[in-house]
């Protein structure tokens, strides 16, 4: 490791709170699916800042929009109308069946807004005074605020932070019977990720997701999807719920929404959006002209260039190759899961060693729960980069 890297690491440890287990790399710059560290070493980036820079690092068109807007207007507060936020909402609504959008600054904040809207719609508009409970699934991840920690319901994440918010229940993912039994007159909504990202790329069965929606309709409960990680074309459709043919009442979004600038939001049907009226929910920064203009450009490009189709084709290519290898070399890979360019390759043994050798060889991916390599590359990544990754991974697995 170079002196420059050691200085950065030392200062980070000295000055920044110790909330992250960081990779032993200090990144300096990037272009599309490639990044370079402070010593000039090049990497293929199959993580994209955790599903964020989906159009690649420093995308030319997005950069131009950012530069132009940076000289025009950054921030107005939400006391004023402004063009970029309306433009973004209009483009997003064009991707699905929703009627209204709201913008905030992160995934956790988006889920907070989703939960608040669901409760307010049910209790105020629908007059179901006790309907405040949100049901989530085992293995989910919805964020780190006190409300979304409660939604996530994982003891290890709540340790030392209790009390978290009340009004949450959790049922085993995949078990419709358990969900049916958990629902009562206090149930407000069910919230799920069609592909559980932090859970280790767990793909919920399409029939199960349709079953959850049907149960919600039958019991008069809102059906909501957390699209923070799986949304924005990553799954092979613009929204992951579209791969199952369901129509949620509310979704949350964030990560890739502004291709790297912090932004979150929710979309709801026009009916459910009635739950919010002026003064009921707000944020100072949410949907600022700077971030919204970048997000509007991101959505425009994703639709124009059919990034969902690209994710579907490239994802199938990677998963087919991984499954073929798995069959040809029993014991090397235990499972390949995913939708589009949202892929988990689970290894039978300790995957840490494989992961760190990939990093040494210049391939960045994420390791989930010590056993699953999670791939979330930019949707603009080349076939050649994906092939090079698979080639290297197969080589490492054969050596093991
Ligand atoms: C990352 C993530 C969140 C939290 O987003 P932040 O921007 O980190 O607050 C919520 N839900 C899902 C599914 C996520 O992947």
Boltz pocket constraint, residues with backbone or C-beta under 6 A from the ligand:
constraints:
  - pocket:
      binder: B
      contacts: [[A, 105], [A, 106], [A, 107], [A, 108], [A, 109], [A, 111], [A, 141], [A, 142], [A, 143], [A, 144], [A, 193], [A, 195], [A, 197], [A, 198], [A, 226], [A, 227], [A, 228], [A, 229], [A, 230], [A, 254], [A, 255]]
      max_distance: 6.0
